[in-house]
């Protein structure tokens, strides 16, 4: 039985770098953005189907739901798994807490406009405003992640917040906060000659995205300094300037 923990974050907030460092560990692995919240949600939806209502074997279906994590991570060679996803949305949180009574959450946070500008910088969309609205939509990749984080805070779940700039400036110090919170022994990680993110012998395939969203600098860790005004129209900045936690 592996110990499971849950990472909530905005995209472009340092998730890939964090995973590339933590995954040096033999005992702890951090996942890519997971499909498991969707898997659990779809399994839960079966309870609304006619065939299930006709023969509502709830205990058997719940056995599948409760063992999704164990089955998915069965071959992962680590005792501790940090699973990244939108676990904090109300429905996902309810399902998660039916499996793990007192889950621990790590929030990796970067200001919304910085994340939005980072997307635009990499993707270079022809219609910046439409892309921003799609990202910030309630079910968009940034909007849903922000909703997830805010709900965890609202519900007063057990969480620790790691801020992006603090993490970039002192990675080992901030990762130690995570390990202390999870009650996992910590030793300093190597911060030079990093490898690109992989876990369980699988790497990202960014050919399905609009740019190299998961490529990190391997030689050094430093803040990529630029102005959000260089990438975001003023009306977008005004519209999304008051959303941060």
Backbone as a ProteinNet text record, in pm:
[ID]
protein_1_A
[PRIMARY]
XXXXXXXXXXXXXXXXXXXXXXXXXXXXXXXXXXXXXXXXXXXXXXXXXXXXXXXXXXXXXXXXXXXXXXXXXXXXXXXXXXXXXXXXXXXXXXXXXXXXXXXXXXXXXXXXXXXXXXXXXXXXXXXXXXXXXXXXXXXXXXXXXXXXXXXXXXXXXXXXXXXXXXXXXXXXXXXXXXXXXXXXXXXXXXXXXXXXXXXXXXXXXXXXXXXXXXXXXXXXXXXXXXXXXXXXXXXXXXXXXXXXX
[TERTIARY]
84	0	88	67.3	146.8	76	154.4	97.3	73.6	-46.8	-87.5	-107.1	-55.4	-71.2	-110.8	-155.6	-220.7	-169.6	-121.6	-68.9	-174	-204.7	-293.1	-209.3	-225.4	-143.2	-203	-164.1	-196.3	-92.5	-132	-32.1	61.6	185.3	292.4	336.1	319.1	356.3	476.6	549.7	668.3	647	533.1	503.1	606.3	645.2	738.1	875.1	919.9	1048.3	1043	935	920.7	928.7	858.2	861.2	997.3	1066.7	1199.6	1296.8	1279.8	1366.9	1324.3	1197.3	1150.2	1168.6	1153.6	1161.9	1303	1400.3	1532.5	1523.7	1423.7	1406.7	1363.9	1410.6	1367.2	1237.4	1206.5	1089.3	968.2	988.6	878.7	875.4	757.2	739.8	623.4	645.7	541.2	494.2	363.5	308.6	294.5	272.6	225.5	80.3	22.7	-119.2	-200.6	-270.8	-324.4	-460.1	-487.2	-619.7	-711.2	-658.6	-734	-857.8	-855	-976.2	-1089.6	-1056.7	-1158.2	-1204.2	-1111.3	-1146.7	-1245.9	-1215.2	-1302.4	-1438.8	-1437.9	-1563.6	-1651.6	-1590.8	-1668.2	-1722.4	-1644.9	-1694	-1813.4	-1805	-1914.8	-2042.1	-2025.9	-2141.9	-2218.9	-2153.2	-2221.6	-2342.7	-2336.2	-2447.6	-2574.6	-2560.9	-2677.9	-2736.6	-2673.7	-2720.2	-2835.8	-2912.7	-3028.1	-2985.7	-2879.3	-2837.1	-2791.2	-2727.7	-2687.1	-2809.2	-2898.9	-3017.5	-3105.7	-3099.3	-3176.3	-3121.3	-2988.7	-2925	-2813.5	-2850.6	-2756.6	-2660.9	-2562.3	-2461.8	-2355.1	-2391.4	-2306.5	-2173.8	-2177.5	-2055.3	-1950.6	-1991.3	-1896.2	-1837.7	-1923.2	-1872.6	-1781.2	-1817.6	-1732.1	-1597.5	-1593.5	-1465	-1372.5	-1429.8	-1349.7	-1299.6	-1391.1	-1355.4	-1246.4	-1261.9	-1167.2	-1030.5	-1023.2	-895.5	-832.8	-889.9	-833.9	-689.1	-662.6	-526.3	-429.6	-469	-379.7	-348.3	-447.4	-424.9	-340.8	-368.7	-297	-149	-119.4	19.3	87.1	25.9	77.3	221.5	257.8	392	489.7	444.9	533.5	628.5	756	857.8	885	789	802.7	697	730.7	636.2	539.2	579.5	499.5	473.3	346.8	307.4	237.3	288.4	221.1	151	19	-60.9	-111.5	-72	-111.6	-243.7	-337.1	-465.3	-556.9	-677.1	-776	-860.4	-792.4	-858.7	-949	-937.4	-1012.3	-1148.5	-1187.4	-1323	-1422.4	-1538.9	-1630.8	-1658.5	-1685.9	-1716.3	-1593.7	-1478.8	-1356.7	-1317.2	-1332.4	-1297.4	-1388.3	-1515.6	-1609.7	-1573.9	-1544.1	-1506.4	-1376	-1277.9	-1147.7	-1161.9	-1242.9	-1257	-1341.7	-1408.6	-1474.6	-1372.8	-1253.8	-1147.3	-1041	-999	-896.8	-961.1	-974.3	-1054.3	-992.5	-861.3	-794.9	-677.1	-705.9	-596.7	-514.8	-388.2	-300.1	-278.5	-288.5	-277.8	-158.7	-86.9	19.7	-31.9	-26	-65.4	60.3	92.3	202.9	140.1	171	94.6	181.5	135.8	193.7	80.5	99.5	-9.3	-70.7	-201.8	-278.1	-225.3	-202	-159.3	-21.7	64.6	195.2	178.6	89.7	63.7	3	-89.6	-155.8	-54.9	30.3	132.2	229.7	262.2	355.2	297.9	168.3	102.6	112.8	79.2	78.7	219.8	317.3	456.5	500.6	461	503.6	419	288	198.9	191.8	210.3	202.9	74.6	-41.6	-167.1	-194.5	-263.5	-297.5	-405.2	-493.3	-599.3	-573.9	-498.4	-456.4	-575.8	-669.6	-782.3	-868.5	-897.5	-978.4	-905.9	-775.8	-699.5	-700.9	-686	-689	-823.6	-931.9	-1065.4	-1086.4	-1036.1	-1048.8	-971.1	-854.6	-774.1	-839.5	-906.1	-962.9	-1108.1	-1169.3	-1305.7	-1315.5	-1433.4	-1453.3	-1400	-1414	-1362.2	-1231.5	-1174.9	-1046.4	-933.7	-815.5	-706.7	-660.3	-661.6	-626.2	-747.5	-862	-982.2	-1020.4	-1015.6	-1053.5	-950.7	-823.2	-718.2	-732.2	-765.7	-784.6	-905.9	-1012	-1132.6	-1098.7	-1021.1	-980.9	-902.7	-807.7	-725.7	-810.9	-893.1	-973.4	-1071.5	-1122.2	-1216.8	-1147.9	-1025.3	-949.5	-928.3	-895.8	-876.2	-1008.6	-1114	-1247.5	-1295.4	-1271.2	-1316.7	-1223.2	-1117.3	-1022.1	-964.9	-926.3	-860.8	-718.4	-651	-514.5	-417.1	-360.6	-277	-157.2	-57.5	55.8	68.1	101.3	117	264.9	307.7	442.3	427.5	490.9	480.9	592.2	554.8	643.7	777.3	775.7	901.6	989.8	929.5	1007.8	1071.8	996.2	1046	1162.5	1150.2	1256.5	1382.3	1364.1	1478.2	1548.8	1475.1	1537.1	1463.3	1488	1412	1421	1539.3	1551.1	1477.7	1483.5	1413.2	1262.9	1206.7	1063	1020	1104	1070.9	1078.7	1169.8	1175.8	1045.5	983.7	854.2	749.8	755.5	661.4	686	810.7	842.5	811.3	838.7	805.1	654	578.3	432.1	382.6	445.5	405.2	466.9	556.6	628.2	712.5	785.9	877	1018.8	1115.1	1254.2	1306.7	1382.2	1430.9	1582.7	1640.5	1780.6	1785.7	1882.9	1891.3	1901.4	1834.4	1837.3	1944.9	1991.6	2082.3	2004.5	2055.3	1983.7	2053.1	2156.2	2223.3	2221.1	2233.9	2227.8	2100.2	1988.3	1859.3	1821.2	1734.6	1679	1538.7	1497.1	1359.5	1264.4	1144.4	1049.2	1014.1	1022	967.6	935.5	843.6	812.8	751.1	782.9	740.7	780.7	897.6	954.8	869.5	791.7	709.7	742.8	751.7	779.2	664.7	660.8	559.3	580.2	471.1	473.4	405.7	485.4	429.1	390	401.5	354.5	202.1	134.3	-11.5	-53.1	43.6	14.7	51.3	31.7	62.7	202.2	289	425	490.6	619.6	694.9	662.5	543.5	495.1	564.2	633.2	692	842.4	906.5	1051.4	1113.5	1209.2	1273	1418.5	1474.4	1618.6	1686.2	1786.3	1850.5	1979.5	2036.9	2166.4	2154	2046	2030.9	1883.6	1854.2	1718.2	1717.7	1641.8	1634.1	1499.3	1461.4	1333.9	1343.4	1248.2	1241.2	1171.3	1248.8	1194.3	1143.3	1016.8	957.1	832.7	782.8	666.1	539.6	438.3	312.3	249.1	279	224.3	277.1	390.5	445.4	362.3	278.5	206.3	55.8	8.2	-135	-191.3	-302.5	-369	-417.3	-426.1	-462	-599.6	-695	-828.7	-827.7	-739.1	-724.9	-664.4	-565.3	-502.3	-604.8	-686.6	-788.9	-892.2	-933.4	-1040.4	-998.9	-872.2	-829.2	-728.3	-729.4	-626.6	-660.7	-785.1	-825.3	-869.8	-808.2	-851.2	-760.6	-646.9	-549.6	-596.6	-541.3	-575.4	-512.4
-119.3	0	125	211.5	332.5	448.5	543.3	663.5	765.9	820.6	911.2	1052.6	1148.9	1290.6	1361.3	1487.3	1549.1	1691.1	1713.7	1843.9	1919.3	2040.7	2131.2	2250.2	2292.4	2402.7	2459.5	2581.8	2636.4	2586.5	2563.1	2529.8	2648.2	2621.2	2719.9	2776.4	2696.6	2740.3	2664.1	2594	2522.3	2376.1	2321.8	2181	2086	2109.7	2018.8	2023.7	2142.9	2156.8	2088.6	2110.9	2047.2	1895.8	1840.7	1696.2	1645.8	1721.9	1680.5	1670.4	1757.7	1752.5	1640.7	1639.1	1540.5	1398.3	1377.7	1242.3	1186	1264.3	1208	1108.8	1128.7	1044.6	903.9	806.9	668.9	638	718.6	688	774.2	884.6	976.6	1002.9	994.5	1027.7	1124.8	1226.6	1322.6	1296	1291.1	1251.9	1371.2	1342.2	1443.8	1475.4	1571	1601.9	1475.6	1427.8	1291.8	1281.1	1162.9	1130.5	1073.6	1049.5	971.9	1043.4	1175.3	1244.6	1221.9	1219.9	1191	1045.4	954.7	812.8	793.3	851.1	836.4	901.5	1016.6	1086.3	1002.2	945.4	864.3	737.8	679.2	562.5	600	717.1	762.2	785.8	832.4	858.8	731.9	618.3	492.3	472.6	529.7	515.6	585.6	670.8	738.7	666.9	556.6	487.7	392.6	365.2	276.8	135	85.9	-52.2	-69.2	35.1	28	36.4	129.7	146	21.7	-50.5	-173.5	-282.9	-277.4	-374.5	-301.6	-226.7	-134.7	-203.4	-272	-340.3	-238.3	-154.3	-41	-86.5	-188.9	-233.9	-277.4	-348.9	-397.3	-282.4	-187.5	-72.4	12.6	29.7	107.2	39.4	-91.9	-161.9	-122.6	-105.7	-60.1	81.4	169	309.3	321.2	250	260.4	201.8	118.3	56.5	114.4	223.4	285.5	328.3	396.4	442.6	325.3	225.7	110.2	39.8	23.4	-45.3	38	167.2	253.9	262.3	273.6	292.1	162.3	51.6	-78.3	-101.8	-63.2	-90.2	24.6	130.5	244.2	209.8	230.9	191.3	304.3	331.1	433.7	409	443.7	425.6	543.2	659.4	780.6	840.1	862.8	918	1051	1156.3	1286.4	1300.3	1300	1298.5	1438	1488.5	1623.2	1619.4	1706.5	1712.3	1815.9	1828	1924.8	1858	1812.1	1735.1	1818.9	1950.9	2035.1	2078.7	2052	2089	2012.4	2068.8	2005.6	1857.9	1822.5	1683	1594.2	1638.6	1558.1	1540.9	1646.8	1639.4	1541.5	1543.7	1451.2	1306.4	1279.4	1143.1	1102.4	1193.8	1163.6	1130.3	1208.1	1185.7	1064.1	1007.8	878.2	764.2	794.6	694.3	717.2	843.5	881.3	982.6	946	1025.9	1162.9	1168.6	1295.7	1317.3	1350.1	1369.5	1494.3	1490.5	1606.6	1667.8	1801.6	1872.5	1967.6	1968.8	2066.2	2163.4	2291.5	2393.5	2464.5	2448.9	2521.7	2639	2760.6	2875	2982.2	3026	3139.2	3232.9	3364.2	3456.5	3425.9	3442.4	3404.2	3471.6	3601.9	3674.4	3627.8	3588.4	3535.6	3402.7	3319.6	3191.1	3214.5	3307.4	3338.2	3392.3	3484.5	3540.9	3434	3341.2	3234.2	3146.9	3117.8	3042	3115.4	3243.5	3321.7	3332.9	3348.9	3359.4	3234.2	3118.1	2992.7	2957.6	2973.1	2928.6	3026.5	3155.7	3259.2	3247.7	3246.9	3232.9	3356.7	3339.1	3453.3	3540.6	3478.5	3551.8	3538.9	3634.2	3627.5	3634.5	3723	3740.9	3615.6	3554.7	3432.6	3321.4	3308.8	3204.2	3228.1	3353.2	3384.3	3347.8	3382.6	3351.1	3199.5	3127.7	2981.1	2921.5	2974.5	2924.9	2956.1	3072.7	3118.6	3077.1	3020.3	2968	2872.6	2863	2781.3	2638.9	2582.9	2449.3	2454.1	2572.6	2586.1	2541	2523.2	2461.1	2547.6	2679.3	2766.1	2788.7	2816.4	2843.5	2730.1	2608.1	2493	2466.7	2486.6	2467.5	2569.7	2693.9	2797.9	2767.2	2722	2680.2	2569.4	2474	2361.7	2408.3	2498	2549.1	2628.1	2717.6	2803	2721.3	2611.8	2530.5	2456	2412.3	2346.6	2443.6	2568.1	2669.1	2699.9	2715.5	2745.9	2636.4	2511.1	2398.1	2366	2444.5	2429.4	2287.9	2237.5	2107.3	2118.4	2007.4	2003.4	2029.7	2151.2	2187.3	2272.3	2274.1	2365.5	2439	2569.1	2648.5	2674.8	2646.4	2678.1	2781.8	2896.5	3002.2	2987.9	3009.9	2987.8	3059.5	3186.8	3261.9	3210.4	3174.2	3116.3	2985.3	2906.9	2778.1	2796.8	2891.8	2916	2968.7	3053.9	3114.4	3017.6	2925.7	2829.9	2696.3	2618.4	2494.4	2395.7	2370.2	2271.4	2314.1	2441.8	2491.3	2469.9	2499.6	2485.9	2339.5	2255.9	2112.9	2051.6	2100.8	2052.2	2083.2	2198.6	2230.7	2126.4	2085.6	1983.2	1852	1808.9	1680.9	1683.6	1795.3	1807.5	1796.9	1860.8	1855.6	1712.7	1639.4	1501.9	1402	1451	1368	1260	1306.1	1220.4	1271.7	1185.2	1230.2	1303.7	1410.6	1495.1	1502.8	1494.6	1530.2	1619	1710	1805.1	1734.5	1793.2	1739.1	1808.6	1739.4	1798.3	1897.3	2018.7	2123.4	2163.8	2090.4	2116.8	1989.9	2006.6	1892.7	1810.9	1882.3	1815.8	1740.1	1643.4	1571.1	1622.7	1610.4	1645.4	1554.4	1604.6	1531.6	1394.8	1295.5	1163.6	1093.4	1002.1	920.7	790.2	682.8	548.7	519.2	573.2	551.8	610.1	713.2	780.6	929.4	990.6	1133.7	1202.8	1335.2	1413	1406.2	1408.7	1423.1	1555.9	1661.6	1794.7	1821.7	1721.6	1740.5	1754.8	1714.1	1727	1863.6	1944.9	2078	2185.5	2310.8	2423.2	2479	2398.9	2444.1	2356	2380.1	2298	2336.6	2300.4	2342.7	2271.9	2162.5	2083.1	2064.7	2158.8	2155.3	2248.3	2198.9	2280	2307.9	2412	2433.2	2328	2263.2	2155.7	2199.5	2311.5	2353.7	2440.4	2519.7	2610.2	2639.3	2684.5	2722.2	2871.8	2943.8	3088.5	3139.3	3253.2	3314	3370.9	3336.5	3387.7	3523.5	3629.7	3762.7	3825.9	3865	3939.8	4008.9	4104.3	4180.4	4116.5	4101.2	4043.7	4134	4264.4	4358.2	4332.8	4261.7	4228.6	4121.9	4049.7	3936.5	3943.7	4022.4	4028.5	4167.4	4174	4302.7	4363.3	4493.9	4562.9	4521.9	4495.2	4456.7	4317.8	4229.5	4097.1	4111.7	4198.4	4222.6	4276.5	4369.8	4426.2	4321.8	4238.1	4141.8	4033.8	3992.9	3879.5	3917.7	4045.1	4092.7	4068.2	4034	4021.2	3879.8	3781.2	3642.5	3563.3	3618.4	3540	3507.9	3402	3359.8	3455.3
0	0	0	-97.4	-107.5	-37.6	11.9	71.7	-38.9	-42.2	-148.9	-96.9	-173.2	-142.8	-272.2	-261.8	-376.3	-400.3	-522.3	-562.2	-642.4	-597.4	-668.8	-713.7	-836.7	-885.1	-1011.7	-1042.5	-1172.2	-1272.1	-1396.3	-1497.7	-1518.1	-1553.7	-1568.6	-1433.8	-1326.8	-1192.1	-1137.5	-1224.6	-1178.5	-1150.4	-1195.2	-1167.6	-1226.2	-1351.1	-1418.2	-1352.7	-1318.3	-1248.7	-1112.7	-1038.1	-906.9	-920	-1018.4	-1038.2	-1079.8	-1165.4	-1210.3	-1094.1	-995.6	-877.4	-783.3	-745.4	-648.5	-699.4	-829.3	-883.3	-885.7	-837.6	-808.8	-693	-607.5	-489.1	-528.2	-452.6	-473.9	-399.6	-298.9	-216.5	-247.9	-321.6	-352.1	-501.9	-560.7	-701.2	-715.9	-799.4	-831.1	-972.7	-991.7	-1121.1	-1215	-1341.3	-1435.3	-1400.6	-1471.8	-1451.4	-1478.7	-1377.8	-1381.6	-1450.6	-1500.8	-1555.3	-1446.8	-1328	-1229	-1176.5	-1168	-1123.2	-1223.2	-1352.5	-1454.2	-1447	-1422.1	-1410.1	-1295.9	-1181.4	-1065	-1089	-1154.8	-1184.7	-1277.7	-1381.2	-1475.9	-1409.3	-1320.5	-1247.3	-1158.9	-1097.8	-1012.5	-1094.4	-1218.4	-1304.9	-1339.5	-1330.8	-1359.9	-1269	-1150.2	-1055.9	-1104.8	-1205.6	-1261	-1382.1	-1423.1	-1543.4	-1512.7	-1614.7	-1599.1	-1561.4	-1625.1	-1599.1	-1454.3	-1398.7	-1257.9	-1166.3	-1193.4	-1108.4	-1111.3	-1222	-1234.3	-1143.4	-1118	-1027.8	-953.1	-847.9	-782.2	-684.9	-741.5	-659.8	-617.9	-523.5	-484.6	-424	-342.4	-276.3	-378.6	-481.3	-581.3	-662.6	-701.2	-775.8	-688.8	-562.5	-472.4	-450.6	-458.8	-448.7	-563.7	-682.5	-796.8	-771.7	-728.8	-705.6	-599.6	-489.6	-378.8	-412.4	-516.3	-551.6	-677.4	-729.4	-849.7	-827	-716.2	-689.5	-675.8	-597.6	-576.3	-707.5	-791.7	-918.7	-1014.3	-1019.5	-1112.5	-1076.6	-947.9	-903.7	-860.2	-891.5	-848	-889.3	-1012.4	-1064.2	-1039.4	-975.6	-949.9	-835.8	-858.6	-762.7	-664.1	-577	-473.1	-367.3	-244	-133.4	-120.7	-173.9	-160.3	-298.3	-329.9	-458.3	-435.8	-501.1	-500.9	-634.9	-632.4	-754	-786.7	-902.4	-943.6	-1019.7	-979	-1048.2	-986.4	-1040.8	-989.9	-881.3	-777.8	-671.7	-583.4	-592	-499.6	-545.8	-671.1	-711.3	-623.8	-597.1	-501.4	-528.1	-653	-684.5	-666	-718.3	-703.8	-558.6	-480.7	-339.1	-265.2	-296.3	-232.7	-264.8	-391.9	-430.5	-363.2	-365.4	-304.9	-157	-85.7	58.2	91.6	-7.8	14	9.9	-42.7	-52.2	53.9	69.3	166.7	260.7	386.1	480	504.8	527.2	558.3	462.7	337	241	272.4	233	246.6	108.4	102.3	-24	-23.5	-134.5	-157.6	-262.9	-233.6	-330.4	-378.6	-506.6	-569	-642.9	-597.9	-647.8	-711.9	-827.5	-899.2	-936.1	-929.3	-963.1	-1099.1	-1106.5	-1224.9	-1351.3	-1346.3	-1466.3	-1514.5	-1421.9	-1462.2	-1535.7	-1486.9	-1554.2	-1691.7	-1699	-1825.7	-1927	-1882.8	-1971.9	-2018.1	-1930.5	-1966.7	-2077.7	-2069	-2175.7	-2309.4	-2307.1	-2430.6	-2486.6	-2400.1	-2442.8	-2519	-2470.6	-2532.2	-2654.1	-2642.4	-2749.5	-2867.9	-2840.4	-2943.6	-3027.5	-2962.8	-3039.4	-3124.1	-3233.8	-3318.8	-3254.1	-3177.3	-3107.7	-2957.2	-2904.1	-2763.7	-2669.2	-2697.4	-2605.2	-2596.5	-2710.4	-2708.4	-2634.7	-2657.7	-2588	-2436.9	-2395.7	-2252.4	-2191.6	-2260.9	-2208.7	-2202.1	-2299	-2297.2	-2180.3	-2152.8	-2041	-1906.6	-1897.7	-1771.6	-1752.1	-1854.5	-1843.6	-1724.4	-1665.1	-1544.5	-1561.1	-1681	-1709	-1787.7	-1807.2	-1874	-1783.1	-1840.3	-1764.9	-1647.5	-1663.5	-1550.8	-1460.6	-1520.2	-1441.6	-1349.3	-1400.5	-1318.4	-1209.2	-1241.4	-1140.6	-1028.2	-1064.4	-962.9	-876.6	-936.5	-863.6	-765.5	-809.8	-725.8	-603	-625.8	-515.5	-416.4	-468.8	-380.2	-296.8	-353	-276.6	-163.2	-185.5	-78.4	38.3	5.8	109.5	178.4	99.9	154.3	248.6	211	291.5	408.3	421.6	532.4	539.7	421.4	416	468.5	478.5	530.8	415.8	410.6	296.8	339.3	250.2	263	130.6	136	14.3	-11.3	-132.9	-178.3	-290	-272.9	-372.7	-476.4	-600.3	-714.8	-699.9	-668.5	-659.8	-547.7	-434.2	-324.7	-368.7	-442.4	-491.3	-588.2	-680.8	-778.1	-708.8	-609.1	-540.2	-446.3	-387.5	-295.3	-302.1	-406.7	-427.4	-311.8	-261.3	-154.2	-27.8	3.6	122.3	109.9	-8	-27.2	-37.3	-99.2	-105.4	33.9	116.4	255	328.5	300	360.5	321.7	195.6	148.4	221.3	226.5	289.5	438.9	505.3	647.6	667.5	581.4	588	568.8	478	450.6	547.7	632.8	730.1	660.5	559.1	483.5	506.6	537.1	557.2	434.2	459.1	349.9	349.2	231.7	209.7	86.3	81.1	-29.5	-164.3	-262.6	-398.1	-480.8	-582.6	-680.3	-766.5	-778.9	-851.6	-981.7	-1019	-1146	-1229.5	-1359.2	-1451.4	-1430.5	-1423.8	-1406.7	-1533.4	-1516.8	-1630.2	-1659.5	-1783.5	-1816.5	-1739.6	-1714	-1630.9	-1690.5	-1606.9	-1639.7	-1509	-1515.7	-1399.3	-1445.5	-1377.2	-1417.3	-1562.4	-1600.1	-1734	-1846.7	-1815.8	-1915.7	-1912.9	-2032.6	-2044.5	-2116.8	-2106.2	-2176.7	-2328.2	-2401.6	-2546.7	-2579.5	-2589.1	-2610.1	-2754.6	-2840.6	-2978.1	-2982.7	-2875	-2870.3	-2817.2	-2770	-2717.3	-2819.3	-2779.5	-2867.3	-2843.5	-2787.3	-2760.7	-2656.2	-2630	-2533.2	-2389	-2344.3	-2213	-2097.3	-2124.4	-2015.8	-2030.2	-2096.9	-2111.1	-2007.7	-1930.7	-1828	-1864.8	-1803.3	-1812.1	-1724.3	-1776.2	-1699.9	-1631.1	-1672.7	-1618.6	-1494.6	-1488.3	-1374.9	-1351.2	-1229.7	-1193.5	-1169	-1248.1	-1230.9	-1277.7	-1225.3	-1262	-1402.8	-1486	-1622.6	-1617.2	-1622.6	-1599.1	-1728.7	-1724.6	-1834.8	-1781.2	-1855.6	-1813.2	-1869.2	-1784.8	-1833.7	-1939.3	-1933.1	-2030.9	-2172.6	-2180.8	-2312.7	-2383.7	-2307.3	-2364.5	-2346.7	-2249.2	-2221.8	-2252.5	-2325.1	-2348.7	-2217.1	-2212.8	-2089.2	-2038.2	-2129.3	-2083.1	-2019	-2065.5	-2003.9	-1865.1	-1853.5	-1722.9	-1624.1	-1668	-1579.6	-1540.8	-1635.9	-1611	-1511.5	-1517.6	-1436.2	-1327.2	-1290.2	-1195.2	-1049.8	-1019.2	-878.1	-842.1	-902.5	-881.4	-789	-751.7	-676.5	-536.4	-481.1	-345.2	-244.6
[MASK]
+++++++++++++++++++++++++++++++++++++++++++++++++++++++++++++++++++++++++++++++++++++++++++++++++++++++++++++++++++++++++++++++++++++++++++++++++++++++++++++++++++++++++++++++++++++++++++++++++++++++++++++++++++++++++++++++++++++++++++++++++++++

